[in-house]
C-alpha cells in the first residue's frame, strides 16, 4: 500500500493547485494554445482551461497585464466586466471594453 492509497478519495491527479499561465502576443496565439490545451469545456472561464490530464492553464493576452495596471479605474472596471463573461479571451473585445468602445 502506498501513501496515496491510504488517503481515501485522494488518488493521483491534478487540481487547481498546479496551474500555468501562457502570455500570448496576439489572438492567433491565444487560439492556437486554446485549441491544443482545452479538453474540459465545463472548466473554461476567464481564460482558464484544462488539458486532458487535468492541468489548468490560463491563456491570456500579454497586454492585459498592462491594461489591468491602469490607474484609470473605469477602464479597468470595463475590462474586468468583459473578461469575467468570457471563456477564451477575445483580445479585440478586451481592447474595445478597455477603451470604452464596447
Secondary structure by P-SEA (a helix, b strand, c coil): ccccccccccccccccccbbbbbbccaaaaaaaaaaccccccccccccccccccbbbbbcccaaaaaaacccaaaaaaaaaaaaacccccaaaaaaaaaccc
